[in-house]
Amino acid sequence: MSQASSVFRFATRSDAGIEWSLRRNCSVTPAQLGALYASLCVVSLGVAGFFWSQGATLVLPFAALELLAVAAAFLIWARHATDSERICLTDGRLVVELESGGRLERREFPRDWVRVDPPPGSGQLIEVRGAGQSVQVGRYLRADLRPALAREIRLALRGA
């Protein structure tokens, strides 16, 4: 491993430039969650159907209401499962893309005008500022690793 590539812990280098890709840590994909929900529906409606056939008529509507509440919670979770931050330094520009809930926010900064402020205290996000705009990054990285990411971005901006 060369000296230059070992400087970057979070970034990947390519011919196009340097890229940092930060993603939410999800142990279950939306497809796996859908399969889990389907199996939950089968079991819950099966039990409710049995009790309904035995004369307990209110069990089935309450089971359906419960499954609707669980579906709403799962949809909210699944909407944010693929949230990410992408920071790319290429062609003299620092491009920051934030994806949250299916909405993409993109900011471009001229390389020479960018200022990267490390988090002032524990738990704070990194602020990237320049050309009259700012954006906060690092929400998918542990708080103790954010200063290292800020140093990496500053180092890359200087041309390392």
N, C-alpha and C positions, 0 to 999 in steps of 0.2 A: 504494500500500500504506500502510495507516495505521500510526501509531507503535505501537499496541498489538499488532497482528498481526506486526510485524517483530521484536518482542521474542522470539518463539518460533521457534526454528530447527527443532526436532524435533516440535513439537506441531501439531495441527490444532484449530481452534476451531469450535464449532457452537453452536446454541441450547441444546443439552443440557449443554455444558461444554467442557472441554479434554481432549484425548486424545493420548497418546503411544503409538505402535505401533512396536515394535522386532521385527524378524524376522531369522531366520538368512538369510545370503546364499547362496542355492542357485542355481547356474547350470543345473542339470538338475532337471526335475520328476520325481516318481515315475513318471508315465506314460511320459516319455521314457526313463527308466532301464529300465522294463519292456520297451519296444521294443528297446532296445539289448541287453538280456539275451536276448530271443527270437532276435534275429539272431545273437548269440554261440552260442546253443544249436544253431541250424541249421548254422552253419559247423563248429563243433566236432564235433557228432554226425555230420555228413556226412563229415568227414575220418576220424573214428574208424570209421564204418561201412565206408568204403572199405578201410581197413587190416584190419578184421575180415574182410571178404570175401576178402582176400588171404592170410588165415591167421594174422594176428596177433590172437589172440582176447582178449588182455588189454588191448588198447588201448581198447576200448569201455567196459569197467567203470571204467577209470581216467579216461576222459573224463567219464563220468557222475558220478564222485566229485568231479572238479574243478568241474563245473557246479553241484553241490550246495554246495560251499564258496563259490563265487562268489555263488550265490543267497542264502546265509546272510549274507554281507557286504553285499549289496545291500539285503536286508530290514532289517538293522540301520541302514544309512544312511537308507533311505526312512522308517523309523519316526520319525527325528528331523528330516527335511527340512522339516517345517512347524512346528517349534518357534518360539515367539514369546513376547514380553512385551507386555502391554497395561496402560497406566496411565491411569486416567480420573479426572478431578476433576469431580464433578457433585453437586448437591444437598447440599453441605456434607460430602461424603465423598470420600476418595481410595481408589479401588478398584484393586488390583494383581492382574492375572491372569497367571500363568505357565503356559504349555503346554509340556510336555516329553514326548516319546514318546507322545502321545495322552492324557496325564494332565493335567488342569487343576487348578491350585492357585489359589485365590482368597482374597485378604485385603482386608478393608475397615478403613479408619482414619477416625476423626472428623477433619475438616479442622483443627480447632483443636489437636489433640493430636499431630499428625504432626511428626516430626523427620526431616529428610533430611540424612544425613551423606555428604559427598563422599568419593570414594576417597582414602585416606590416602597411598597410593603408586601408582606405575605398575602397571597391571594389576589393581588392586583394583576390586571392584564397589561400587555405591552402596547404602548401607543405608537403608531406609525403616523408621522405628520409630514406635510409638505404641500406646497402650492395651494395653500388655503383650505386644505381638507385634512381630515384625520380619520383613523380607524383603529379599533382595538383588536388585537389578535392574541392567541395563546390560550383560549378557553378550553381547548381539548388537550392541554398539556399540564402536567402536575405543576403546582405553584412553585416548587423548589427548582424546577427545570426552566422556568420562564426567563430568568436572567441569562442563562446559557444560550437560549434561542435568540435573545436580543443581541448578545455579543456576536453570535454567528451572522445575523443579518447585517449588523454594522460592519463586520469584517468583510463580508461579501460586497457591500456597497463601496468599500475602500478599494476593492479590486483584488482581493486575495484569491 
